Amino acid sequence: MTNPAPSHFDLSIAGAGVMGLACAYEASRHGRKVLVFDPGETAAQASSAAAGILVARDAQVFFSPFREFYVRSIRAYPEWLGRLTEAGGTAVPYHRGGDFMVFDLTDAASVKRLEEKKRQFEREKATAFTVSHELPPILRGHSRLEKVATLHFPDEAYVQNRDLLTALRKACEKAGVEFRRGATASPWTSNGEVTRIPFSDGEVTTRQVLIAAGAWSVNLLAAQGISAPMTPVKGQMIRIPRFHDGEAMIHFNDDMYLVPRGDSLIVGATSEPGVWQEGFDATGEAYLTERLGRLLPDAPRKQLENWTGIRPRTRDRLPWMGWVDAQRGWAICTGHYKSGISMAPLASECMHRLLVREKPAVDLAPFDPWRKQGLS
Ligand SMILES: Cc1cc2nc3c(=O)[nH]c(=O)nc-3n(C[C@H](O)[C@H](O)[C@H](O)COP(=O)(O)OP(=O)(O)OC[C@H]3O[C@@H](n4cnc5c(N)ncnc54)[C@H](O)[C@@H]3O)c2cc1C
């Protein structure tokens, strides 16, 4: 990639993951001149590692601002994807194939998780699901589990997140977003009107900056003298041959899932707090093969692919979406942990409104980065 000649932007975004790209697209479609910079390839980190699961579990009432934001964002997905497809010319596969949650009733930990889930569904007044003690049809002949509880949510959806990232990049390019490969070399300076961002091959000036660098946002903030308590949470996944032709997802004991992707199934995922080291390893192998073995002793286990990603988790597990410094025009959109793909449509819309000093569609106060346990 050849970097564009240094110039002046309305908004410069650090990070080309789903959050950076979604925010860039939203700002550019409203006429803003946008730069996205990233030391790596577009969307090579958590966003392409994800499974693309968008599960609302039919929530009708919300027990937290996070849950409300999450569900509203998922409901905005079809319209958002339609807009992206029109803008970039690339369709994004979105499947409303439903979800089977299968719990092994011979396992005490699994029974406990089932009870927790049921309490959540009661609290959220979810009704659009059925409960049975049968294996889902797509597992029959593959699983030998006999004592199960199966909750079927027929309306759940997933998106092919790697296609989503390609579509976002194309929509951004068509809208005039510029991309720069590289990390900033030293602290940014601001006179309140303009921020100067130094790169090794020149300086960019910008009216505003948005930090959307996932787990790596911490380093960018540290370079500006701001401490950000963020825990990286490694996730490991594999892809195996597809043994059924259904469109549904399966969640097993709420600690492993299988999601269709083309002629394969993706199987995930570990949750390893504090682990920065990337690469599929023995921990991922043991976690996934043990669970797969319990659910599907006879299914093909050949790994077609394996990979890892680092999820950004804040101390209170709520994202940081708001101003880092409103006067300088520095904002942040990160910390979406296990839900960044799901939250991108609404997060990008709200961040655009915040940046142009309009009222976001959802109150961002609970996600203020300077809240207790946040930035310091
Ligand atoms: C295994 C796994 C499964 C998941 N499954 C799901 C799921 O099913 N549904 C869901 O909603 N979410 C899921 N997630 C969570 C989701 O992937 C993340 O919340 C989301 O991708 C975070 O997006 P992001 O853009 O903030 O970060 P990232 O995608 O990590 O992007 C950050 C970008 O910042 C760049 N960067 C790093 N340093 C700098 C720097 N100094 N300057 C500029 N840029 C920099 C990186 O190169 C990268 O491109 C999953 C995550 C993992 C790991």
The ligand as a Gaussian input file, in Angstrom:
#p B3LYP/6-31G(d) Opt

LIG

0 1
 C      -12.324000     -15.683000      18.736000
 C      -13.250000     -14.488000      18.761000
 C      -14.606000     -14.652000      18.485000
 C      -15.468000     -13.552000      18.489000
 N      -16.779000     -13.729000      18.142000
 C      -17.612000     -12.668000      18.100000
 C      -18.957000     -12.836000      17.685000
 O      -19.379000     -13.942000      17.348000
 N      -19.785000     -11.735000      17.682000
 C      -19.334000     -10.495000      18.057000
 O      -20.124000      -9.545000      18.051000
 N      -18.053000     -10.306000      18.435000
 C      -17.185000     -11.357000      18.469000
 N      -15.890000     -11.188000      18.866000
 C      -15.467000      -9.864000      19.362000
 C      -15.117000      -8.930000      18.231000
 O      -14.313000      -9.602000      17.299000
 C      -14.388000      -7.703000      18.782000
 O      -15.145000      -7.107000      19.810000
 C      -14.199000      -6.670000      17.667000
 O      -13.658000      -7.285000      16.532000
 C      -13.292000      -5.545000      18.115000
 O      -13.126000      -4.722000      16.997000
 P      -12.081000      -3.551000      16.997000
 O      -12.168000      -2.873000      15.684000
 O      -12.270000      -2.742000      18.238000
 O      -10.657000      -4.290000      17.196000
 P       -9.731000      -5.103000      16.170000
 O      -10.502000      -5.851000      15.165000
 O       -8.765000      -5.868000      17.015000
 O       -8.981000      -3.974000      15.379000
 C       -8.018000      -3.156000      15.991000
 C       -7.131000      -2.602000      14.898000
 O       -6.256000      -1.641000      15.488000
 C       -4.990000      -1.774000      14.869000
 N       -3.931000      -1.170000      15.668000
 C       -3.115000      -1.740000      16.584000
 N       -2.231000      -0.837000      17.042000
 C       -2.492000       0.340000      16.406000
 C       -1.895000       1.626000      16.454000
 N       -0.872000       1.912000      17.254000
 N       -2.406000       2.594000      15.653000
 C       -3.448000       2.333000      14.842000
 N       -4.050000       1.129000      14.757000
 C       -3.567000       0.130000      15.534000
 C       -4.837000      -3.285000      14.684000
 O       -3.852000      -3.573000      13.701000
 C       -6.252000      -3.666000      14.244000
 O       -6.403000      -3.618000      12.842000
 C      -14.978000     -12.265000      18.830000
 C      -13.624000     -12.098000      19.078000
 C      -12.749000     -13.196000      19.029000
 C      -11.282000     -12.985000      19.265000

